[in-house]
Amino acid sequence: MLHGRKRISALVATLVALLTALVTVGIGLAAPSADAKPDLKTVKKQVQSLDRQAEAASERFNAANVRLAATKMRLSALNADLGRQQRLVDDMREQVAALVVDQYQGNALSTTSQVVLSSNPDKFLDNLSAVSAYNNQRGQVMKEFSAQLSRLYLRKHAVKAEARHIAKLKAQMAQEKAQIDKKAAKAHRLLDSLQPAVRASYYRTAAKGYTGPLPAPPSNPRAATAVKFALAQVGKAYSYGASGPNAYDCSGLTMAAWGAAGVSLPHSSSAQTGSGARVSESDLEPGDLVFYYSPVSHVGMYIGNGLIVNAENPSSGVRVQPLHSMPYVGAVRPG
């Protein structure tokens, strides 16, 4: 029995020594090598998520830029109105100053004395009317001056509020731009971590969209022009904030396409939801704008037969793909 225990103890000691040696030389249970390249499936999933986040930030940036342009226009109009009001108040201030000087020089007192001292009843009544008119005029001038001054202060307050709004929008845009750059850089690092052959395969797969026959052009001339323009951009690059001619983001492509048809659209997917009449999915026609995600952060153009053309993301660029390749949320018809 004793010899049996000794044999078991010796065997355990041998196994422990063997496992220790294996770990020491990096065989068997060793951790993955730091030089190991990530697999394509994992990287693809992570890059798609980062692209989605970057595009959402980019469309928020675009929407803020649209609001910034509108705010700057309001500020310009307010400044013009403020200038007119300031000139009006300055002119009235001179009139009020003249009344004050006139009062302290005794003109009003002199007229009042003439009323009291006149022995001619007709003269008395004439003078009394003059005093009353003078006082009424002065009161009216002061009242109007006060009203115009209040309007001036309101306009100054409005100008300051718009200026604060502009500063807030610019700060928001800076934050969104930082998010875009951060997510895009991380996606690039992930793709760069792939083996060259695997990375090339990823880009070929990502850029491959629908390659079958395209639907006939729509009968609506403007929609036909917009669809033709958008399809002519297929294969071009995706770039955040771009609206052509060499690269586009999603709302930049639809804006440029409908712009070619003479219809002005804002450079923002969320803002473009208000650029036409709402259309149900069953009533979609070529040229309609189709929107994705909630809140809306991607837009494409319906071209018929259940297909869209869109600037998808940096990996895919501008391409044709099925209507429901992304979470569809609605559509509008511009023009």
Beta strands, then each sheet from edge to edge (+ up, - down):
strand 1: 237-238
strand 2: 247-248
strand 3: 277-279
strand 4: 289-292
strand 5: 298-304
strand 6: 307-311
strand 7: 318-322
strand 8: 328-333
sheet 1: 1+ 2+
sheet 2: 3+ 8- 4+ 5- 6+ 7-
end
